[in-house]
Amino acid sequence: MKYFTKKYGQYEFLFSELVKRDFNKRYKRSVLGILWSMLAPLFQLLVMSFVFKRVFGHSMAHFTIYLFAGQLMFNFFKEATNNGMSSIISNAGIITKVTVPKYLFLISKVMAASINFVLTLGIFFVFVALDRISFTWKFIMLIYPIGCLFILIIGTGLILSAMYVFFKDIQYLYDIFTLALMYFSAIFYDVSIFSGSRMEKLLYINPIFVYINYVRQIVLFDQIPSLTYHLYSLVYALVILRIGTWMYKKYNYMFLYYI
C-alpha cells in the first residue's frame, strides 16, 4: 500500500476535489439528485423480490434480506470497477498537463461509488430492522468483508484502467464478464440447492460470492465465518491488488503515449 499512500499528503486537496466532482457529476441536473443513490437500488430490489419470491414462489425465510445482501455487495463492485475503468482516459486533460499520481483518479472514482454504497447500506439496515432480524455485536464484523471488497475493487480498478488505456474493447468484454459474475454470485438463488456438490465448491472461486456469503452469515444466521474463511477473503483481495499495482508500475510510463 506504500505505492498508494506515500505521496497522498501532497495531493490531498486534489483528491478531495476529485471525489466531490465524481460524486456530484453523476446527479448533475437531476431533480432528485442524491436520492437516486438510494431509490435506484431500492426499486431494483423490489422488482427482483417480487419476481423471485412471488412469481417463482421462493419460500426462503428473510428472502428479501438475502437478496438485498447479494445485490448490495455486487452492485458496489460493479459500479466502482466500471467507473474506475475509464479513470485515466477521462482525466487525460489533467494527466497530460500536471504531474500527479494517476491512481488518484481511480481511487476518487471508487470513493464516489463508496458514498453510494454507504447510503444504500443504511437502507439495507432499515430493511433488516423491518424484517425483525435482531442486531447483534457480530454486525461489527461486516467491516471485514466490506474492507476486503474495497481492496479487491481497487486492485480490479487498477487492472481495468491500465488495460483500458491500450485496449478499449475491454469495456464490452467486462460487461459480459460482470453479467456472468452476477449469475455466479448466488444473488437471487439459494446456495443450499448445491449443498455437498461440486458446484458449491466452485462458487468459492468467486471472491464476490465469498464476501456476499460472509455478510449473509452475519446478518441472517448470526454466525461469524471461520478463520480459514477470513484468510480466503483477505488473500483474494491482496492477490488482485498485487496484480493491479504490478501492472501500474510496469506500464505507468506508457500511459501518456496512448491517452
C-alpha positions, 0 to 999 in steps of 0.5 A: 500500500506504500505505492498508494499512500506515500505521496497522498499528503501532497495531493490531498486537496486534489483528491478531495476535489476529485471525489466531490466532482465524481460524486456530484457529476453523476446527479448533475441536473437531476431533480432528485439528485442524491436520492437516486443513490438510494431509490435506484437500488431500492426499486431494483430490489423490489422488482427482483423480490417480487419476481423471485419470491412471488412469481417463482414462489421462493419460500426462503425465510428473510428472502428479501434480506438475502437478496438485498445482501447479494445485490448490495455487495455486487452492485458496489463492485460493479459500479466502482470497477466500471467507473474506475475503468475509464479513470485515466482516459477521462482525466487525460486533460489533467494527466497530460498537463500536471504531474500527479499520481494517476491512481488518484483518479481511480481511487476518487472514482471508487470513493464516489461509488463508496458514498453510494454504497454507504447510503444504500447500506443504511437502507439495507439496515432499515430493511433488516430492522423491518424484517425483525432480524435482531442486531447483534455485536457480530454486525461489527464484523461486516467491516471485514468483508466490506474492507476486503471488497474495497481492496479487491475493487481497487486492485480490479480498478487498477487492472481495468484502467491500465488495460483500458488505456491500450485496449478499449474493447475491454469495456464490452468484454467486462460487461459480459464478464460482470453479467456472468459474475452476477449469475455466479454470485448466488444473488437471487438463488439459494446456495443450499440447492448445491449443498455437498456438490461440486458446484458449491465448491466452485462458487468459492472461486468467486471472491464476490460470492465469498464476501456476499456469503460472509455478510449473509452469515452475519446478518441472517444466521448470526454466525461469524465465518471461520478463520480459514474463511477470513484468510480466503477473503483477505488473500483474494483481495491482496492477490488482485491488488498485487496484480493491479499495482504490478501492472501500474508500475510496469506500464505507468510510463506508457500511459501518456503515449496512448491517452 
